[in-house]
Amino acid sequence: DGVPKELAMVFQDYSRSLFPWLRVRQNVEYPLKHIDKPTRRELAVAALAEVGLYGHENKYPWELSGGMQQRVAIARALAVQPLILLMDEPFASVDAQTRAGLEDLVLSIQAETGITIVLVTHDIDESVYLADRVVALSAHPSTVLEVIDVDLSRPRDQLATKEHPDFLAYRHRVYQLLHGPKTVRRVGGEFNSSSSAPTSTEPVDMATGS
């Protein structure tokens, strides 16, 4: 039956998800072809304003920075007014400073719209910072290790939230789930160390919102 109209998707690689020959507004309008032109333009402009790109409507994607291009991709998803927004590692291709800004943008969008956001990430800090609920997945074949309800106050802050003892406790729990006991080889056999070491780089699947 195709993709439900209540669902939108933001992909990891913005450079491949945007059409370089279309201007920014045209990219955002692309999934709205089924509605009349004035309404289409109104929704696109509103979505661009929501992600902080008002005034960039007539630029081409290649004229924008990586972070701004991903904002265009987010605006395109928001323009269809979805009930559920899926985000597949949406910040993996940007630098740390830009990533922090985009994380706060997602929090702002969720607070303003109330939509449910399901975001896949490899970043443990990001999962805890953004989520109301973290779903930790095992290595292949993936199974759910644990569902963790994240009870951190809102609005969240890149410094204050990440310094809070509760944030550190949630981060510690997710890390424990994803990284099993370290096996140390020695002469005469093996033994399990009590310390933890990375054994998997599986993503943390995170549900943000209600």
C-alpha positions in Angstrom: 0.0 0.0 0.0 3.0 2.3 0.1 4.2 4.6 2.8 1.4 5.8 5.2 0.6 9.5 4.7 1.0 10.1 8.4 4.7 9.1 8.3 7.8 11.0 7.1 11.4 10.1 6.8 14.7 11.9 7.3 17.7 10.0 5.9 21.3 10.0 7.1 22.9 11.3 3.9 21.4 14.7 3.1 23.5 15.0 0.0 21.7 12.1 -1.6 18.2 12.8 -0.3 18.0 16.4 -1.7 17.7 17.1 -5.4 20.6 19.4 -6.3 18.9 20.8 -9.4 15.9 22.0 -7.3 16.0 25.1 -5.1 15.5 24.7 -1.4 11.8 25.6 -1.5 11.2 23.2 -4.4 12.9 20.4 -2.5 10.6 21.0 0.4 7.5 21.2 -1.8 8.4 18.0 -3.7 6.2 15.6 -1.6 3.3 18.1 -1.7 2.7 17.8 -5.5 -0.8 16.5 -4.9 -2.0 19.8 -3.3 -2.6 23.2 -4.9 0.4 25.4 -5.5 -0.5 28.2 -3.1 -1.0 25.8 -0.2 2.1 23.9 -1.2 4.2 27.0 -1.1 2.7 28.1 2.2 3.5 24.8 3.9 7.1 24.8 2.5 7.8 28.3 3.7 6.4 27.6 7.1 8.5 24.4 7.4 11.6 26.2 6.4 11.0 28.9 9.0 10.5 26.2 11.6 14.0 24.9 11.0 15.6 28.3 10.9 16.0 28.6 7.1 13.6 31.5 6.3 15.2 33.6 3.6 17.1 30.7 2.0 14.2 29.4 -0.1 15.7 30.3 -3.4 19.1 28.8 -2.9 20.3 25.5 -4.2 21.3 22.8 -1.7 24.9 22.9 -2.8 25.0 26.6 -1.7 24.3 25.6 1.9 26.5 24.0 4.6 26.0 20.4 5.6 23.9 21.3 8.6 21.7 23.6 6.6 21.1 20.9 4.0 20.0 18.5 6.7 17.6 21.2 8.0 16.2 21.3 4.5 15.6 17.6 4.7 13.9 18.0 8.1 11.8 20.8 6.7 10.7 18.6 3.8 9.6 15.9 6.2 7.7 18.4 8.4 5.9 20.0 5.4 3.8 16.9 5.0 2.6 17.4 8.6 3.3 13.8 9.8 2.2 12.1 13.0 5.3 10.0 13.1 8.8 11.2 12.0 11.5 8.5 11.3 15.1 9.7 11.4 17.9 7.3 10.4 21.1 8.6 12.0 20.3 12.1 10.8 23.3 13.8 12.3 26.0 11.3 11.5 27.4 13.3 8.6 27.9 16.6 10.4 30.5 18.0 12.8 30.0 17.9 16.6 29.0 21.6 16.9 26.4 21.3 14.1 25.2 18.1 15.6 24.4 19.7 18.9 22.4 22.4 17.2 20.4 19.9 15.2 19.7 17.9 18.3 18.2 21.0 20.0 16.2 21.7 16.8 14.6 18.2 17.0 13.7 18.8 20.7 12.2 22.2 19.8 10.2 20.7 16.9 8.9 17.9 19.1 7.9 20.3 21.8 6.0 22.6 19.4 4.3 20.0 17.2 3.8 17.0 19.6 4.7 14.5 16.9 6.3 11.2 17.7 9.9 11.0 16.6 11.7 7.7 16.2 15.5 8.3 15.8 18.2 5.7 15.2 21.6 6.6 16.4 25.0 5.0 17.3 25.6 7.8 19.8 24.7 6.9 23.4 24.8 10.5 24.7 22.5 11.6 21.9 20.0 8.8 22.6 19.7 9.8 26.2 19.7 13.5 25.6 16.9 13.4 23.0 14.7 10.5 24.2 11.7 9.9 26.4 12.5 6.2 25.7 15.6 4.4 24.6 15.4 1.0 23.0 18.8 -0.7 23.1 19.3 -3.3 20.4 21.7 -6.3 20.4 24.2 -7.3 17.7 22.9 -9.2 14.7 20.4 -10.7 14.6 19.1 -7.7 16.6 16.8 -8.2 19.6 15.6 -5.7 22.2 18.0 -5.7 25.1 16.0 -3.3 27.2 13.6 -0.4 27.0 14.6 2.5 29.2 12.2 5.3 30.1 14.3 8.5 30.3 12.9 10.8 33.0 15.0 14.0 32.5 13.4 17.4 32.9 12.6 19.6 29.9 13.6 21.8 28.2 17.0 20.0 28.0 20.3 21.8 27.7 23.5 20.6 26.1 25.5 21.5 29.3 23.2 21.3 32.2 21.4 18.1 31.1 24.5 16.2 30.2 26.1 17.2 33.6 23.2 16.0 35.6 23.7 12.8 37.7 20.5 11.2 36.2 21.8 11.7 32.7 25.1 10.0 33.6 23.2 7.1 35.2 21.1 6.6 32.0 24.2 6.8 29.8 26.0 4.3 32.0 23.1 1.9 31.8 22.9 2.1 28.0 26.6 1.6 27.7 26.5 -1.5 29.9 23.8 -3.0 27.7 25.7 -2.5 24.5 29.2 -3.5 25.8 29.4 -6.8 27.5 32.1 -8.1 29.8 35.6 -8.1 28.4 37.2 -11.5 27.8 40.9 -11.6 28.5 43.1 -14.3 27.0 46.1 -15.6 29.1 48.4 -18.6 29.2 46.4 -21.6 30.5 42.9 -20.3 29.4 40.6 -17.4 29.6 38.8 -15.4 32.2 36.2 -12.7 32.2 37.3 -9.3 33.4 34.9 -7.3 35.6 35.6 -4.2 33.4 33.6 -3.4 30.3 35.0 -3.0 26.8 33.4 -2.3 23.5 32.2 -5.5 21.8 29.5 -4.0 19.6 28.7 -1.0 17.6 25.0 -1.7 17.1 22.8 1.4 17.0 20.6 2.6 19.7 17.0 2.8 18.5 15.4 5.8 20.2 11.8 6.9 20.4 11.3 10.6 21.2 7.9 12.0 22.0 4.6 10.4 22.9 
